[in-house]
């Protein structure tokens, strides 16, 4: 991140922090970190704040980098703003979800969920952070094709006598475990990273991080799902596509 961008972000965060300190506290403010999942209350598009950015990716990157760096005084505030930005982008599942039409998800999943419904997937229920799917009626390979790069986020769960599959509503926030001394060759040079994150969504003890997902046509190694930050340093996020091949 350039020094000019860092300075600009610090000024913004300092200004927001000053406003928050002046705001009345009688409305039940919550300490930072009480809820680490995204606020997914249903809201119409007109209620979503306008951030003045044509593309959220740069803002998400700046906030994620700052929030990950414990050495920065504004890390906690950056984390709160990051979750707010992610939740402000939420979209409803829509009519195909039936009674769950108003349940909100990340726009990253909009096309994926539409495709899942079209191949016979049934949404069993949802909670604050996840969707729980029944894929029993889906043709072989249809789920993998529908979810694409997000397939490694699936987690099999058991409900009574039925087998369901859990998918986070906001893949921008997912669990990873860290790989030290990772050596990853980029497609353009022999640049190497000392650390990488491996998607480990079904491990509740794994660290919850912000992932900036790469486009399907991004010019990076095939096993890179996205990037994240650790103490302000950029790290690749890897996926192992074979982990849940038992799911259709």
N, C-alpha and C positions, 0 to 999 in steps of 0.2 A: 504494500500500500504506500503511495507517495506521501511525503511529509505534508503537502498542501491538503490532501484529502483527510489525513489524520487530524490536522489542525481544525479543518472545517467541521469534522464530526465531533471533536471535543467541544467546540464552541456551541454546537447544537445541543449536545448532551448536557453541557453546563447550564444552558438556558432553560431546558426542560426541567432539570433538577431544581433550579431556583424557583420555577413556577410551582412544582410539586411541593416544595417546602413551604410555600406561602399559602397553599390550598388548605381549606378547612379539613380537619381529620375526623369530624363527627359522623361522616358517612360510611364509616367502617372500612378504612383503608387496610390493606393486607400487606404484611411484610414481604419483601422480595423473596421469591423462591418457595412460597407456600404452595403454589400450584405450578408445577413444572411442565404441565401439558398446556396445549393451546386453548385459549378461551374459544369455545365453539358454539356459543349461543346463537340461535337463529336470528339473522338480521337481513333486511332487504338491502339491495345494492345502494339505495339512496342513503342508508344509514352508515355505510362504510366510509371511513375518513379518506379524504383526498390527500395523498402524500406529495403531489406535484412531481412525480417521477413517471416518465413514459414507460420505463421498464424497471420493475422492482428488484431485479437481480443485483444491481450495483449497491442498492441500499441494503439488501439482505446481506451481501458480502461484507460491507463495512460494519454493520451491526454485529454479525456473527464473529468477525475477527476481534472486535473490541470486547464482546461479551466473553470470549474464551480466554482472555488475557487477564489473569488475576493481578498482574502488576499495575493495571490501569484503574484509576479511581472510579471511572464511570462504567466499569464492567457490569455491575448489577443493574444499573439503569439501562444500559444497552441491551441486556438480556430481556428486560421487561418490554422495551420498545420492539425488540425483535419478535417476540410472541404476538404483540399487538399487530405488527405489520402482516405476519403470517395469517392471523385470524381475520384481518380485514379483507383478505383476498378470497375468503371462503365463498363457495357456491353451493346451492342446494342440489341434492341428488336428482330431483325432478320427478315427473309423473311415472317414469318406469319403476320407481321404488315404491309405488303404492302409498300406503300409510306413512312411509318414511320419506316422502318426497321433500319435506322441509329440512331433513337432516343435512348439515353442511359438510363439505369436504374441500380439500385443496383443489385449486384449478388444475394442478398437475394430474389429478386422477379422473377428471371429468370424462375424457374420452375412454379411459380404461373401464370405468364403471358402466358406461353406456354399452360398451362391447360385451362386458360380462352379462348384463341383462339380456342382450340379444342372443347369447349362446346358451341360455337356460339357467344361469346362476340365480339363486334366490337369496335375498338379504333376510336373514333370520332376525337379527336385532342389531342394535348399536349401543355404545355407551359414550362417555365423554371423549374418548380418544380413539376408539376403534370401530370398525364394521365387522360383523360376523356373518360369514357367507356359508351357504350350502351349495357345493359344487357337484353334488351327486348326479344331477341331470345333464351336466356339461359333457360334450364330446371330448375324447382324449386329445390332449394338447391345446384345447381351446383356451384354458385359463392362462397357460404360459404365453400364448400369442396375444391375448387381450391385455395382460399386465406388462409385458415386455420388460423393461429395465426395473420395474417395481416388483417383479416376481419374488426376489429374495426376501422381501418384507413379510411374506405370508408365514403365519404360524398356525399349525394344526392345534385345535382344542377339542375337548370332549364335552358334550352337553347331553346328559342322560344317556340315551341309546344312540344319539346321532353324532356324527363327526362334523364339526364346523371348522372354518378356517378364518383366522383373524387377520385383518388388514388395517394398518393405521389410517386414520382419516386425513392426517397431515404428514406425508412422508418427509417433509422438510425437517421433522424431528423424529429421529429413530435411534435405536441402540446399536452401539458398536463396541468391539474390543480392539485394543491397540496392539499393533505389531511393531516391535522395536527393531532397529537395524534393517528396516525394509529397504531393498534396492530395486527401484523401479525405473526402467529405461523409458524415456519419453520417445515419441515417434520422430522428434526433430533433433534430439541430441542425447547425450549420455548422462543427462542430469539425474542425480540420485537423491532420494529423500530418506532421512533417517527413521521416519515413522510413517505408518499407514494405519487406517482404520478398516476393520472388517465388519460388515453388517452382521449383527448378532441379535436380531430383533426378539427372538424367543428366549433370551437370557435376561431375566429381570434384574440381575446384578450388573449387567453391562451398562456402560456410561451412555446417557442420553445426550446427543449432540445435534447440532444443526447441520444438515447436509444440503449443499448446493448441487442439485442433480444436473448431470451433464446431458446435453441433447444427444439423441441417438446417433447423429452424424458427427459428433465431436471428434476431433483429430487426436485421440488419445488411445492408449492400449485398451483392448476389448474388456479386460477385467476391471476397469475403472468404472464405477457407477456414478461417482461424483467427487466432490472435494469437501473438506471440513477444516476447522481450525483447532489447534491446540496451543494454548499460551500464545496466541497471535500468529502462529506459524501455519502455513498452508500444508495440508496433508491429503493424499488421495484416499478415497473411500472405495474399498474393493468389494466385490460380490463373488460368491461361489454359486454358480447357477444350478449345480447338481444337488444342492441341499434338500430341496423339497420337490424333487421330480415325482414323488409318489402322488402329489396333488395333480389333478388332471391338467 
